[in-house]
Amino acid sequence: MSYLPAEEATAANYGFINRLLLAQLLRWRLLQVFGDVEAPLVYDLPHNITLAEGARWVTRKGVVGHIRVSL
């Protein structure tokens, strides 16, 4: 495996674990404040994501989706 894909995989794993940890900390706090509360993980999606679209790579930031604009 070359350096760049390995570095990207490490960053993705770090981000995933970080989101899981923050979610668990929130669950523990909700338990302290409200008692037994369900807070399951519904869907995990990073804030920034890079996907292959055709022959190129496109990076999405935040909740902004793909919008085609004709001028």
Order of alpha helices (4+ residues) and beta strands (2+ residues): alpha-beta-beta
